[in-house]
């Protein structure tokens, strides 16, 4: 069990050549970026948190509410109070934008947290003119805004975003980033945000979880990790570019990197450039 | 005199047409109910046994109708499960009855109905169902609110194929129905009968009707597929 206002995740699994071995604890507020080169297991971790993948040796709780505890507890995805924004918006093409937004909206407002209001979300994301249209006729950026709104309206306790901007061109990205900043500042929902774009992290993130080949490298407040000389963050702009040179092989295990949250296991120092 | 004879002849033609439409409608309804869970399982299960089941379901497509009809006849007869079911209401067999015809038609048309539904479910992929799960939909709700509506063109094709397969069925129907007027004589067997007794006029009307029907069926299938292809996101 974990004290209130924090999120604890532990996932250990061997799947063929890929070993997932990650334990971290972050505050249950603000934006936590999951960062690392492609294939490092960011999406796998997010899917484990959502319950879309079930690893036997896994643990997750948020504010003391346990979603998975090894084999003892496994709450199925549809019973977890989370919102998930996929890389492609994955809207339902047979429903209008309005009905997509309302698809997961509960009939009653949550009692333990402030409710997220339909009109507020629609105005914040600027999708009011789209409400009666079909998702088929939307641009990529419009679709993703609807996808974000749809996830928010499920009244989540945790919003998971898996590279929500990566399928979009630079211009559209620039249009959507302010919306995500808006929703970070406006709603009190903690967000886990996957990206391999350091610029997005600098704009959005409060905390960061750094992964490599399924292993945790470091986690903590963004400012702290950026100023840590043993981590490559100050220099790199794109995680994809630094992967083979700076990230050490997952076989080495070093001592823990200490920080204000105390990442628990498998954190290891990184050589500087 | 001439016109009244024509009317009389048309009245003689109506019972097999009506029986055919009844048989095909009931068969199609039963097929959709039976094939949907089967197709869902075949599309989504990772069990090895599913390909064995898929093969068994497809057998009626390959077997000669007489072979299929022969086994169904035995199964429906007094010593088979059909005889046991018939004994519930005091009869001794389901062979040569309308109920028997429905059962035989369902088995014969099952592969043509399962296949398009299975394809439609497979084409969905995991993502819509995962998205539904993250939006609080239980697997049951996700099926009804997402999978079924998204697969609806597959269901339309399946229904059209099942209906027309049953209308066009001859061998199985003859083996297990016995071509009894008003009970099991459907259009396809009626045509056979008219030709045997050299009544070319009646045979011509029924056969021509079937050609028009087949044309409409195939054209509508093509149009549905075109519409579906055009609407993919």
Interface residues (C-beta under 8 A of the other chain):
Chain A: X50 X51 X52 X76 X77 X78 X79 X82 X83 X84 X86 X88 X90 X91 X92 X93 X94 X103 X104 X106 X135 X136 X150 X151 X154
Chain B: X127 X128 X130 X131 X132 X133 X134 X135 X136 X137 X138 X139 X141 X142 X145 X146 X149 X150 X152 X231 X233
